[in-house]
Every structure is written in C-alpha cells, then in structure tokens.
Amino acid sequence: MSKKKAFALRLDPVVHSAIERLAAAELRSANAQIEMLLREALADRGIALAPGKPPRRGRPKKDD
C-alpha cells in the first residue's frame, strides 16, 4: 500500500500536455514526472529531501 499523500492539482492544459509529453519520452507516468520535477525544483533551491523509494517491479510475493 502506498503511503503517498493524494491531493487534487489543477494545471493549465498546456502545462499538463507538456508534462505528459515529457513523461512519455522518459517512460514515466505524468504523476511520477510531476513528482520528479518538484524534487528537482526543491533541490535547485537547496531543500534536501530523502531519496524516494524506487518502484517495486515484477509480481508481488505470495506473502504480500
């Protein structure tokens, strides 16, 4: 189960389209692309964050 905070985000359609194109080119979802862009912007401003957990790949274990 993901422990990420969910919230509504209203974007200008032009910005959303640009994010979708960039995400597709980098093989990410638009949501993951937005999170990456926000992390980069925070780092550029000197705000350090703990690295995000890498996505889980493959089938879940039978115990999950």
RODO-2510 file (C-alpha; in nm, 4 decimals, decimal comma):
residues 64
     n   res          X          Y          Z
     1     m     0,0000     0,0000     0,0000
     2     s     0,1339     0,3397    -0,0968
     3     k     0,1883     0,5959     0,1771
     4     k     0,1887     0,8927    -0,0586
     5     k    -0,0268     1,1966     0,0009
     6     a    -0,3034     1,2336    -0,2575
     7     f    -0,4439     1,5735    -0,3495
     8     a    -0,6100     1,7467    -0,6419
     9     l    -0,3865     1,9599    -0,8606
    10     r    -0,5300     2,1981    -1,1177
    11     l    -0,2976     2,2657    -1,4100
    12     d    -0,3196     2,4770    -1,7193
    13     p    -0,3946     2,2340    -2,0066
    14     v    -0,0799     2,3492    -2,1906
    15     v     0,1358     2,2668    -1,8868
    16     h    -0,0348     1,9298    -1,8454
    17     s     0,0234     1,8428    -2,2119
    18     a     0,3915     1,9321    -2,1829
    19     i     0,4263     1,7151    -1,8716
    20     e     0,2533     1,4235    -2,0452
    21     r     0,4858     1,4511    -2,3471
    22     l     0,7945     1,4698    -2,1258
    23     a     0,6718     1,1780    -1,9141
    24     a     0,6094     0,9638    -2,2230
    25     a     0,9554     1,0430    -2,3584
    26     e     1,1109     0,9378    -2,0257
    27     l     0,8822     0,6333    -1,9803
    28     r     0,7148     0,7693    -1,6666
    29     s     0,3583     0,8424    -1,5672
    30     a     0,2536     1,2067    -1,5587
    31     n     0,2246     1,1775    -1,1802
    32     a     0,5797     1,0424    -1,1453
    33     q     0,7054     1,3141    -1,3804
    34     i     0,5430     1,5883    -1,1711
    35     e     0,6971     1,4443    -0,8536
    36     m     1,0392     1,4275    -1,0190
    37     l     1,0112     1,7876    -1,1431
    38     l     0,9090     1,9042    -0,7945
    39     r     1,2028     1,7197    -0,6357
    40     e     1,4407     1,8798    -0,8886
    41     a     1,2964     2,2257    -0,8204
    42     l     1,3331     2,1787    -0,4440
    43     a     1,6930     2,0583    -0,4856
    44     d     1,7692     2,3639    -0,7022
    45     r     1,6501     2,5802    -0,4123
    46     g     1,8708     2,3951    -0,1644
    47     i     1,5952     2,1948     0,0024
    48     a     1,7260     1,8461     0,0679
    49     l     1,4860     1,5522     0,0655
    50     a     1,5384     1,1881     0,1403
    51     p     1,5580     0,9952    -0,1868
    52     g     1,2304     0,8384    -0,2937
    53     k     1,1859     0,4644    -0,2826
    54     p     1,2326     0,3003    -0,6215
    55     p     0,9143     0,1486    -0,7641
    56     r     0,8562    -0,2183    -0,6933
    57     r     0,8958    -0,4271    -1,0062
    58     g     0,7548    -0,7625    -1,1011
    59     r     0,4873    -0,9706    -0,9387
    60     p     0,4176    -0,9338    -0,5677
    61     k     0,5432    -1,2069    -0,3407
    62     k     0,2826    -1,4602    -0,2304
    63     d     0,3174    -1,3338     0,1283
    64     d     0,2006    -0,9793     0,0307
***
